[in-house]
Amino acid sequence: QVQLVESGGGLVQAGDSLRLSCTASGRTLSTYAMAWFRQAPGKERQFVASITRTGGTYAADSVKGRFTISRDNAKNTVYLQMNSLKPEDTAVYSCAATKKITTPQAMSVLPPGQYDYWGQGTQVTVSS
C-alpha cells in the first residue's frame, strides 16, 4: 500500500510560482511512474504532467513551458514546479502513481483506473 500526500498549494497572484510536492509513504516511489492531475470546480479532471520511472517527462499543452515535473527517489517525492501561474490554473492538484510501463505521453491518456494510488490533493488558487 502506498499513501500519497500532496503539499505546497496556496493562494498566489498571476505570474507567481509554486512548487507542489507529492510524498509517498509505505513503499518506494522509484518503482512507479507518476503524474499530476488537476480539477477545477465544475470541470473534469485534467492531466497536467507525467514522469516515468526512468525520468522521461511529458506535460499538457496548457502548461508546457511553464510547469516542470521532477522526482527525487531518495526523498520518495515527486515535484511540480509551476511558473508564470494564470488564473485558469486554479484547481485542486493531485498526484497519482502507476505500475504501468509506458511512455510519459501515453500516461496522459491512461484511464484513471490504471493508476494504482491517488493523493487527496492540494488547492492552488491564482488571483488576477
N, C-alpha and C positions, 0 to 999 in steps of 0.2 A: 504494500500500500504506500502511496506517495501523497503527501499533503503539500499543496502549493499555496503560498501566501504572497500576495502582491502588496507592494508598498510604494510610496513616492508620489502618489497623486496629490492634487490640491487645486487651489484657485489661483490662476495666473492671468496676466494680461496678454493680449495678442502680441506676438513677436518674442515672447519669453520662451524659456526652455525648461524642461523637466526630465528627470531620469527615473523611470519606473524600474522596480526590481521584482523579480519573481524567485522566491527562495523555496527550495524543496526540503522536506524532511521525510524520513522513513526509508528512502532509497536514494542512491546517487543519481543525479540528473544526466550523467555522462552517457548513459545508455538510451536516452530519449531524445528524439527530435522535439523542438519546442516552437511554439507560435504564440503570438499576441493577437487578440481579437478585441473589438470594441463594440459597444451597443449604446446608441443614443436613445433617449425616451421616444417611444412610438415607432422606432425603426428596428429593422432586423439586425442581427449580429453581423459584423463585418470583419473580414480578415484584414490584419494590419501588416504583419511581418512574420517570417519564419526563419529558423536556423536548424540545420541538420546536426547530427552527432559529430560530423567532421568539420563543421563550421561554415558550410555553404549557406548563403542567406538570400532572401527574396523579400521585397516589400511591395505592397499595393501601390498602384499608380498615384493614388491620392496622397500618399505620404512619401513617395520616393524622392530622395534628395533632402528630405527634412528629418526623417526618422531612421535610426540605425539600431538593429538588433545585434546583441552580442551575448556571449556566455563565458562564465568563469567556472569551469567544472570543479576547481579546487574549493570554491565557495558554494558550490551547488546552487548557483544563481544565474538567471538569465536577465538581461537588461534590455530596456527600450529607451534609447536616448531620443528625445523629442525636441527638435529645434524649430524656430520660426512658427510657433503654435498659432493656430487660427481658431476663431470661434466654432467653426464646423468640426474641430477636433474634440469638442466637448462630448464626453461619453464615459461609460464605465469600461475600464480596460481590464481584460482578464488574460491570464496565460493558460496554456494547455500543453500537455505532454502526450506524445505518441511513440509507440514502439515501432511504428511503420517505417520501413526503409524505403525512402522515396526522395525525389528532388525537392528542393525548397519551394520551387514554383508549384509543383503538384500539391504541396501541402496547402496551398491557398484554396484549393477546391476539394480538399478532403472533407467528407461529411463529418459533422460534429461527433457523431457516434464512433468515429475512427480514432478519436483522441481518448486516451485512457484516463487522464486526470485533468481536472479543471480547478483553477483557483476561484475565490469568491469575488475577486475584482476590486479595483480601486478607482475612485471617481476623479476624473480630470475635468475641470471647468475652465474654459478660456473666455475671458470677457473682452469685449471690443473696445 
